[in-house]
């Protein structure tokens, strides 16, 4: 069989109802939600299944919810195929999804990861509340010109490239006025569109420095093991294989750019041609199609998708 990697989605993939069909059909998926409820001390499953959307979309709820829904989908696929573990040669996750990847790789305990991303969401929201900040998607402009736009707008305030998602798909992040200025400059430089994003604030920018400090403190208190397969770290677009390396990369992730395209090219460069996106949504499958249209990517986040993945082998 050709080698494959498992990918996990990040914040924004959440949708009311996610995981409900999996939990109703597969006992192993239901058990994941039960463990999360016990770890957090509230009914996260009910929020995933029934909303309301304004609760599910809160940063401190969406982050653990997506992680849990993703692991539930992974367990559902394992139960359907009759294996204890879905094997892959490597794994990665978009921002928050990196924590899910580390759970898959058995580097983080599930309960530790759920509580950690809850704290991560709370810390990031607190930084967002401190000052007006924003993110915007810049479409069809190369990376060098987007970075130029950010440099030229820096006199207005902090603004940086935050998500390097794929060719012509870059997100900028920073102080609201600076993001707006950088967007104007990006249009002048040839961007097809600049789209303000509906997010709480400037994720993956220096404005998340307090969140970084809180996260590093929390990371210092939990056990991190060496992963059983390579995990590609967002911040550096390379495989991390030791507990110390993982701790350092997670610590700086919230203030660093998500180098997703670079990370996927690292995996493609190893010869991996098959990708499973496990969890809600199909964003990563779509991005892979733009990064390398010859690679095969399948999204698995529902009972229907599980059955389709099984039928495709």
Order of alpha helices (4+ residues) and beta strands (2+ residues): beta-alpha-alpha-alpha-alpha-alpha-beta-alpha-alpha-beta-alpha-beta-beta-alpha-beta-alpha-beta-beta-alpha-alpha-beta-alpha-beta-alpha
